[in-house]
């Protein structure tokens, strides 16, 4: 086998000039594959990170009885189930959340110095509990408030720009309470995070402060979330395990995999409150479809290029086999078996594909890193949805590297297969009699 590898490597170097066009094509294909996969995976992970903060976690436990509003009547069993995920099942958790939330775009208003702005929702959090996650915000100014600061607020850069407000300024939050009255609270801006998309049209404040605004019990919890360290890989498994743990102590309604199921279950009339688990993937269903469509289109284009490469490799190797007919005949006359002749050409094609992978992947990764480090994109509704800290995120895990390598090397080997089989079928007499 070592002799075959050496022979294939020598023949590859000997025919490098003939391979140069194919090599360039393989390098470009690999670079495009690397760039597309890296960006799609990076954007997906960035969306998961943003959405997890927005929706209270990668997994969220909600309690419904039929009025459309979630309430965790028994937080202790839910928190115990969350803790068993890490203790009994060995899942890596970043932290968990206890939140009180208020959704009503028509009644949430922020006021400052003659300006006012509506918000999509208010989110009541516990600063110390969610500090590991909230600290990942791209703070333009300020940061995560101190643990017991019940007058603090975090607002987005979009909100700050429209209100002309800065860190340390005092704003007034106004909502319609659960009792139907208009209530206000004075809050001090402790941090401004960069976000202009729909993830930014919410304000974070302390959970007890929001409950007082709502005229609800201070300790009320609407949802308990779980932040995973590897959400994309572990989300579905963690959701099933969390549901199983909840079912030991509480009535449950299952794992809600889609937004449709989420909306339907929230309004089903029940005799008692039942608890379900919603994944962040279900919350991002429409965006996931968009990313999937982009990936499919990119995959079709790349498949077309790979088909061209397969044809090009096939034509090139056909010419090489023709030019090396007498050489093949000599080797066959000296005892080389047909399978070894075939394998020798396939190894040569694999070396060609591997060279394209190494060069193309290096170029693709360098391009992505240059875009990420060298370009700060201006914030707007489109860019900030997909960007992280104003920069293009990218991610290329080991399985992505192996997938690209197998695809490109496989295309090269597939293209050479027909010519290699033809070389293996040559008899010594026929090969030695053929003239160049």
Backbone torsions as a table, in degrees:
resi	resn	phi	psi	omega
1	UNK	NA	-39.3	179.6
2	UNK	-63.4	-38.6	178.1
3	UNK	-63.2	-39.6	177.6
4	UNK	-63.5	-42.9	179.1
5	UNK	-61.8	-43.3	179.8
6	UNK	-63.8	-44.1	179.9
7	UNK	-62.8	-44.4	179.5
8	UNK	-63.3	-40.1	179.5
9	UNK	-65.1	-41.7	179.0
10	UNK	-63.7	-43.4	179.2
11	UNK	-67.3	-33.7	177.2
12	UNK	-63.5	-46.1	179.2
13	UNK	-65.1	-37.6	-179.3
14	UNK	-64.2	-35.2	-177.0
15	UNK	-103.1	18.9	-175.3
16	UNK	-60.6	-36.7	179.7
17	UNK	-63.4	-39.9	178.7
18	UNK	-68.3	-29.5	-176.8
19	UNK	-83.4	-7.7	-166.9
20	UNK	-60.1	-38.0	179.7
21	UNK	-67.4	-44.2	178.2
22	UNK	-63.6	-39.3	-179.5
23	UNK	-62.9	-42.6	176.8
24	UNK	-61.0	-42.8	178.9
25	UNK	-62.2	-43.5	179.4
26	UNK	-65.7	-38.4	177.6
27	UNK	-62.3	-45.4	-179.7
28	UNK	-64.5	-43.2	179.0
29	UNK	-60.9	-45.1	-179.6
30	UNK	-64.5	-41.1	179.5
31	UNK	-62.6	-42.4	178.6
32	UNK	-65.9	-44.0	177.4
33	UNK	-58.4	-45.5	180.0
34	UNK	-61.4	-45.1	-178.5
35	UNK	-65.1	-46.5	-177.9
36	UNK	-64.8	-49.9	-178.9
37	UNK	-65.0	-41.5	179.9
38	UNK	-61.9	-42.9	-179.2
39	UNK	-69.2	-45.6	-178.9
40	UNK	-60.3	-46.2	179.8
41	UNK	-67.9	-37.4	178.6
42	UNK	-67.3	-44.3	178.4
43	UNK	-63.6	-41.2	180.0
44	UNK	-61.8	-44.6	179.4
45	UNK	-65.7	-39.6	177.5
46	UNK	-62.7	-40.8	176.6
47	UNK	-63.0	-42.0	178.1
48	UNK	-60.3	-41.5	-179.2
49	UNK	-64.2	-46.6	179.5
50	UNK	-64.9	-44.7	-177.9
51	UNK	-66.3	-34.4	179.7
52	UNK	-63.7	-39.2	176.2
53	UNK	-67.7	-38.7	-177.9
54	UNK	-67.6	-43.2	-173.9
55	UNK	-98.1	10.0	174.0
56	UNK	87.1	3.4	177.7
57	UNK	151.8	170.5	173.8
58	UNK	-70.5	-30.8	171.8
59	UNK	-125.7	137.9	-179.2
60	UNK	-129.8	129.8	176.0
61	UNK	-93.7	124.4	-179.5
62	UNK	-122.9	146.4	179.1
63	UNK	-119.4	122.0	-175.5
64	UNK	-123.4	146.3	173.5
65	UNK	-128.3	-3.9	174.2
66	UNK	126.4	-3.6	-179.4
67	UNK	-97.5	5.5	178.1
68	UNK	84.0	-5.0	-178.6
69	UNK	-111.2	133.3	179.7
70	UNK	-84.0	141.7	175.1
71	UNK	-150.0	130.4	176.1
72	UNK	-95.8	97.1	-178.3
73	UNK	-72.8	-27.7	-178.6
74	UNK	-126.7	82.5	-177.7
75	UNK	-65.2	-32.7	-173.8
76	UNK	-62.1	-49.1	177.0
77	UNK	-62.3	-33.9	178.8
78	UNK	-67.0	-45.0	179.2
79	UNK	-64.6	-36.7	177.4
80	UNK	-63.6	-39.9	177.7
81	UNK	-64.3	-39.4	178.1
82	UNK	-63.0	-44.1	-178.6
83	UNK	-66.7	-29.9	178.0
84	UNK	-70.6	-22.1	175.8
85	UNK	-57.8	-42.2	-178.4
86	UNK	-83.4	-39.4	-176.3
87	UNK	-74.3	-51.7	-174.4
88	UNK	-88.0	-31.8	-173.6
89	UNK	-107.0	-6.8	173.5
90	UNK	72.4	18.8	177.1
91	UNK	-76.4	143.6	179.4
92	UNK	-86.3	115.7	178.9
93	UNK	-109.6	141.4	174.0
94	UNK	-80.7	-49.6	176.3
95	UNK	-172.8	-173.8	172.7
96	UNK	-136.1	170.0	-174.4
97	UNK	-127.9	150.2	167.4
98	UNK	-123.2	113.9	-174.0
99	UNK	-125.2	149.2	165.7
100	UNK	-114.3	129.4	-175.0
101	UNK	-124.9	151.2	178.7
102	UNK	-134.9	113.5	-179.9
103	UNK	-107.7	118.9	169.5
104	UNK	-178.8	92.7	-175.1
105	UNK	-60.8	-27.5	-176.1
106	UNK	-77.5	-20.0	-173.7
107	UNK	-118.5	-3.7	178.9
108	UNK	-93.9	121.1	179.9
109	UNK	-137.0	141.5	173.4
110	UNK	-112.9	136.0	-177.9
111	UNK	-122.0	138.7	173.7
112	UNK	-158.7	121.5	171.2
113	UNK	48.5	47.5	176.6
114	UNK	87.5	-7.0	177.0
115	UNK	-103.7	152.1	172.5
116	UNK	-142.8	156.2	-177.7
117	UNK	-150.7	136.2	175.7
118	UNK	-80.9	151.4	177.7
119	UNK	-121.8	152.0	177.9
120	UNK	-67.2	-41.4	179.0
121	UNK	-165.3	163.2	171.5
122	UNK	-108.9	140.8	-177.7
123	UNK	-124.0	119.7	176.6
124	UNK	-93.1	117.9	-176.5
125	UNK	-123.2	170.0	170.8
126	UNK	-107.8	113.5	-170.5
127	UNK	-56.5	-43.3	-176.1
128	UNK	-70.4	-37.2	-176.9
129	UNK	-68.7	-40.9	-176.6
130	UNK	-100.5	9.8	-179.4
131	UNK	-55.3	-40.5	179.0
132	UNK	-60.5	-27.0	-178.5
133	UNK	-92.8	-45.5	-178.4
134	UNK	-65.4	-26.1	178.8
135	UNK	-68.5	-14.3	176.9
136	UNK	-77.9	-8.8	174.0
137	UNK	-56.5	146.8	171.3
138	UNK	-85.2	92.7	-175.9
139	UNK	-79.5	121.1	173.6
140	UNK	-71.9	-41.5	176.0
141	UNK	-147.1	151.6	177.0
142	UNK	74.0	-157.6	-178.3
143	UNK	-173.6	-162.6	-178.5
144	UNK	-71.4	131.5	-179.2
145	UNK	-65.4	165.5	175.1
146	UNK	-65.2	157.3	-170.9
147	UNK	-54.1	-45.6	-173.6
148	UNK	-96.8	12.9	-175.2
149	UNK	-78.1	99.8	-178.1
150	UNK	-91.0	-0.7	176.2
151	UNK	-103.3	2.0	-173.9
152	UNK	-83.0	155.8	174.4
153	UNK	-144.2	145.5	170.4
154	UNK	-112.7	129.7	179.7
155	UNK	-127.1	162.1	-179.5
156	UNK	-84.9	163.2	177.3
157	UNK	-63.7	-32.4	177.3
158	UNK	-63.5	-42.9	177.7
159	UNK	-66.3	-44.7	-177.9
160	UNK	-61.9	-39.5	-178.7
161	UNK	-66.2	-41.8	-177.7
162	UNK	-74.8	-28.5	177.9
163	UNK	-89.6	-10.5	-175.8
164	UNK	55.6	51.1	-174.3
165	UNK	-122.1	152.8	179.8
166	UNK	-128.7	176.0	178.3
167	UNK	-64.7	135.3	-178.1
168	UNK	94.8	-15.7	177.7
169	UNK	-76.3	156.0	-178.4
170	UNK	-105.5	125.8	176.6
171	UNK	-116.9	166.3	178.8
172	UNK	-114.8	126.3	176.5
173	UNK	-102.6	132.4	-178.3
174	UNK	-126.9	133.4	176.5
175	UNK	-141.7	166.8	170.3
176	UNK	-91.1	118.1	-173.3
177	UNK	-71.5	171.9	178.1
178	UNK	-63.3	-20.7	178.7
179	UNK	-93.4	3.7	176.8
180	UNK	88.5	8.5	179.8
181	UNK	-101.6	153.0	176.0
182	UNK	-85.9	116.7	-179.6
183	UNK	-115.5	152.7	178.3
184	UNK	-131.1	158.6	175.9
185	UNK	-145.4	140.3	176.9
186	UNK	-90.9	125.2	-177.1
187	UNK	-125.1	149.5	178.0
188	UNK	-107.8	126.6	-180.0
189	UNK	-70.6	116.4	179.1
190	UNK	-102.0	-19.9	-179.4
191	UNK	-157.6	146.2	176.2
192	UNK	-124.5	118.2	-178.9
193	UNK	-104.6	146.2	-176.5
194	UNK	-77.2	111.6	178.2
195	UNK	-167.0	123.1	179.7
196	UNK	-116.3	-9.4	179.8
197	UNK	-80.8	-172.1	-176.9
198	UNK	-65.9	-17.4	174.5
199	UNK	-66.5	-18.5	-176.5
200	UNK	-90.9	-11.9	-175.7
201	UNK	-91.6	56.6	172.8
202	UNK	-149.7	154.2	-179.8
203	UNK	-118.7	136.1	178.1
204	UNK	-99.8	132.9	174.8
205	UNK	-143.3	174.9	-177.9
206	UNK	-68.3	145.1	-176.6
207	UNK	-59.7	-42.5	-179.1
208	UNK	-66.5	-36.0	178.5
209	UNK	-63.3	-44.8	179.0
210	UNK	-64.5	-40.6	179.2
211	UNK	-63.3	-36.7	176.6
212	UNK	-66.3	-40.6	176.5
213	UNK	-58.9	-39.2	-177.9
214	UNK	-78.7	-8.5	-172.6
215	UNK	60.2	43.2	177.3
216	UNK	-114.4	162.8	176.2
217	UNK	-54.9	138.6	-174.6
218	UNK	-59.6	-31.0	-176.1
219	UNK	-91.7	7.3	-179.1
220	UNK	-60.6	139.7	177.0
221	UNK	-126.8	123.2	178.9
222	UNK	-88.9	-31.2	-178.5
223	UNK	-155.8	146.3	176.2
224	UNK	-120.5	124.4	-175.5
225	UNK	-114.0	162.8	179.3
226	UNK	-126.1	127.6	175.6
227	UNK	-101.1	118.9	-179.0
228	UNK	-94.6	151.0	176.8
229	UNK	-77.7	-31.0	178.0
230	UNK	-126.1	71.1	-170.5
231	UNK	-64.0	-42.8	-175.5
232	UNK	-65.1	-37.2	-177.8
233	UNK	-80.8	-36.6	-170.0
234	UNK	-106.0	-1.7	-170.4
235	UNK	-58.7	-52.0	-175.7
236	UNK	-65.1	-44.2	178.5
237	UNK	-62.4	-45.1	-179.5
238	UNK	-63.4	-36.8	179.0
239	UNK	-63.4	-44.5	179.1
240	UNK	-64.9	-41.0	-179.6
241	UNK	-67.1	-40.9	179.6
242	UNK	-64.9	-40.9	177.6
243	UNK	-62.1	-41.9	179.1
244	UNK	-63.1	-38.9	178.8
245	UNK	-68.7	-40.4	177.9
246	UNK	-62.6	-39.2	-176.1
247	UNK	-64.2	-17.4	178.9
248	UNK	-70.2	-28.8	-174.6
249	UNK	-123.3	-15.9	-172.5
250	UNK	-135.7	153.4	171.6
251	UNK	-69.3	135.0	-174.4
252	UNK	-126.5	161.2	178.2
253	UNK	-120.0	7.6	172.4
254	UNK	100.6	-173.5	177.0
255	UNK	-94.5	124.9	-177.6
256	UNK	-94.0	110.7	-170.5
257	UNK	-93.3	-14.6	-177.6
258	UNK	-135.4	160.7	177.1
259	UNK	-65.8	-32.4	177.9
260	UNK	-62.6	-45.3	178.0
261	UNK	-64.2	-38.9	178.9
262	UNK	-60.6	-46.6	-179.6
263	UNK	-69.0	-39.1	-178.2
264	UNK	-66.5	-49.1	-175.7
265	UNK	-64.2	-29.6	-177.4
266	UNK	-67.6	-20.2	-176.6
267	UNK	-112.3	6.5	176.2
268	UNK	-74.3	128.5	-179.5
269	UNK	-71.9	129.2	-177.3
270	UNK	-130.8	153.6	177.6
271	UNK	-78.2	-25.6	177.4
272	UNK	-141.7	163.5	-179.3
273	UNK	-72.8	131.3	179.0
274	UNK	-119.0	149.4	-172.2
275	UNK	-112.1	134.8	179.0
276	UNK	-128.6	164.6	179.4
277	UNK	-114.8	125.2	178.1
278	UNK	-111.2	132.8	177.9
279	UNK	-91.5	153.1	177.4
280	UNK	-65.8	-27.0	175.7
281	UNK	-61.7	-36.4	176.7
282	UNK	-67.3	-37.3	179.2
283	UNK	-67.0	-29.7	-177.0
284	UNK	-99.4	25.0	-171.8
285	UNK	-55.9	-44.8	-177.7
286	UNK	-67.3	-42.1	-179.7
287	UNK	-67.5	-37.4	177.2
288	UNK	-61.4	-39.9	177.7
289	UNK	-62.4	-39.6	178.7
290	UNK	-63.6	-46.5	178.4
291	UNK	-63.1	-38.9	178.3
292	UNK	-62.8	-41.4	179.3
293	UNK	-64.7	-41.4	177.8
294	UNK	-62.1	-42.0	-179.6
295	UNK	-64.4	-41.5	-179.8
296	UNK	-63.8	-44.3	179.4
297	UNK	-62.3	-44.8	178.7
298	UNK	-63.3	-38.0	179.4
299	UNK	-64.1	-39.0	179.3
300	UNK	-65.1	-43.4	179.2
301	UNK	-62.4	-44.8	-179.1
302	UNK	-66.1	-37.7	177.7
303	UNK	-61.6	-38.2	176.9
304	UNK	-62.6	-43.9	178.5
305	UNK	-63.7	-41.0	179.2
306	UNK	-64.2	-36.8	177.0
307	UNK	-62.1	-42.3	177.1
308	UNK	-62.5	-40.0	178.9
309	UNK	-63.4	-43.2	179.3
310	UNK	-58.9	-44.5	179.1
311	UNK	-64.7	-42.8	-179.7
312	UNK	-64.0	-43.2	177.1
313	UNK	-62.7	-41.5	179.4
314	UNK	-60.2	-46.3	-180.0
315	UNK	-64.8	-42.1	-179.2
316	UNK	-63.9	-44.9	-178.4
317	UNK	-70.6	-28.9	174.7
318	UNK	-61.9	-43.6	177.9
319	UNK	-66.4	-39.2	-179.4
320	UNK	-65.1	-42.7	178.3
321	UNK	-62.3	-40.7	178.7
322	UNK	-61.9	-45.8	-178.0
323	UNK	-68.6	-27.3	-177.0
324	UNK	-104.3	23.5	-177.6
325	UNK	-60.2	-46.6	-178.6
326	UNK	-66.0	-36.8	176.5
327	UNK	-61.8	-42.6	178.9
328	UNK	-64.0	-41.3	178.8
329	UNK	-61.4	-42.0	179.1
330	UNK	-61.8	-45.3	179.5
331	UNK	-64.6	-38.8	179.1
332	UNK	-66.4	-39.5	178.9
333	UNK	-65.2	-28.0	179.8
334	UNK	-84.7	2.3	174.0
335	UNK	113.7	0.9	178.3
336	UNK	-67.1	127.7	179.9
337	UNK	-80.1	157.3	-178.7
338	UNK	-55.2	-45.8	-179.9
339	UNK	-58.5	-36.3	-180.0
340	UNK	-68.2	-36.4	177.3
341	UNK	-63.5	-42.3	178.7
342	UNK	-64.8	-48.1	-177.1
343	UNK	-62.7	-36.2	-179.7
344	UNK	-59.0	-44.8	179.2
345	UNK	-69.4	-37.2	179.7
346	UNK	-67.1	-38.0	176.9
347	UNK	-64.1	-40.2	177.8
348	UNK	-60.5	-41.0	177.5
349	UNK	-66.8	-38.3	178.7
350	UNK	-64.9	-38.7	176.9
351	UNK	-62.9	-41.0	176.4
352	UNK	-59.4	-47.0	179.2
353	UNK	-64.4	-40.3	-179.3
354	UNK	-66.5	-37.8	176.4
355	UNK	-62.2	-41.4	176.7
356	UNK	-63.1	-38.0	179.4
357	UNK	-65.2	-48.4	-177.0
358	UNK	-62.3	-46.6	-179.8
359	UNK	-69.3	-44.9	-176.9
360	UNK	-66.7	-39.8	-179.9
361	UNK	-68.1	-36.9	176.3
362	UNK	-63.7	-43.6	179.1
363	UNK	-65.5	-43.9	-179.9
364	UNK	-62.1	-45.8	179.8
365	UNK	-65.2	-39.9	178.5
366	UNK	-63.6	-39.8	178.4
367	UNK	-63.7	-45.3	179.6
368	UNK	-63.3	-42.3	-179.5
369	UNK	-66.2	-37.4	177.8
370	UNK	-64.5	-44.1	178.1
371	UNK	-62.8	-40.1	-178.0
372	UNK	-69.0	-44.8	-175.7
373	UNK	-83.5	-31.5	-170.6
374	UNK	-94.5	-13.3	-174.9
375	UNK	-124.9	121.4	173.3
376	UNK	-104.4	109.0	-175.3
377	UNK	-78.7	142.3	178.6
378	UNK	-66.6	141.0	-178.3
379	UNK	-73.2	131.4	170.3
380	UNK	-156.1	178.8	-173.2
381	UNK	-60.3	-30.7	-177.0
382	UNK	-85.7	-51.8	-172.4
383	UNK	-65.3	-43.4	-174.9
384	UNK	-69.9	-18.7	176.3
385	UNK	-65.9	-37.5	-174.7
386	UNK	-104.8	-12.5	-177.7
387	UNK	-94.3	160.1	175.4
388	UNK	-121.2	119.5	-177.0
389	UNK	55.0	33.3	177.8
390	UNK	78.7	6.4	-177.2
391	UNK	-123.8	158.1	-178.2
392	UNK	-76.6	116.0	179.8
393	UNK	-81.3	148.2	174.2
394	UNK	-146.7	152.6	-176.6
395	UNK	-150.3	131.1	178.8
396	UNK	-134.7	89.6	-179.2
397	UNK	-71.9	168.1	-179.5
398	UNK	-54.5	-39.9	-178.9
399	UNK	-65.3	-30.3	177.2
400	UNK	-68.9	-40.4	177.9
401	UNK	-62.8	-45.4	179.5
402	UNK	-64.9	-39.1	-179.5
403	UNK	-63.0	-46.8	179.0
404	UNK	-62.5	-43.0	-178.9
405	UNK	-61.6	-46.7	-179.2
406	UNK	-64.6	-37.9	-178.7
407	UNK	-65.4	-47.7	-176.3
408	UNK	-72.2	-46.9	178.5
409	UNK	-63.4	-39.5	177.9
410	UNK	-61.6	-40.0	178.4
411	UNK	-64.2	-39.8	179.2
412	UNK	-65.2	-45.6	180.0
413	UNK	-65.5	-41.2	179.6
414	UNK	-61.8	-40.3	179.4
415	UNK	-63.9	-34.0	-177.8
416	UNK	-85.9	-8.6	-171.5
417	UNK	-60.6	-46.2	-176.2
418	UNK	-62.3	-45.3	179.6
419	UNK	-66.4	-37.2	179.6
420	UNK	-65.1	-42.3	177.7
421	UNK	-64.2	-36.5	178.1
422	UNK	-64.6	-39.8	177.6
423	UNK	-63.7	-37.6	-179.7
424	UNK	-69.1	-25.1	-178.7
425	UNK	-83.3	-11.1	-179.4
426	UNK	-66.7	134.1	173.9
427	UNK	-90.9	152.9	-179.9
428	UNK	-55.7	-42.9	-178.2
429	UNK	-63.3	-47.2	-178.7
430	UNK	-63.4	-41.1	-177.3
431	UNK	-69.3	-41.1	-177.0
432	UNK	-74.1	-24.7	179.9
433	UNK	-81.6	-19.1	-175.5
434	UNK	-75.3	135.8	178.1
435	UNK	-94.9	150.5	177.8
436	UNK	-72.4	NA	NA
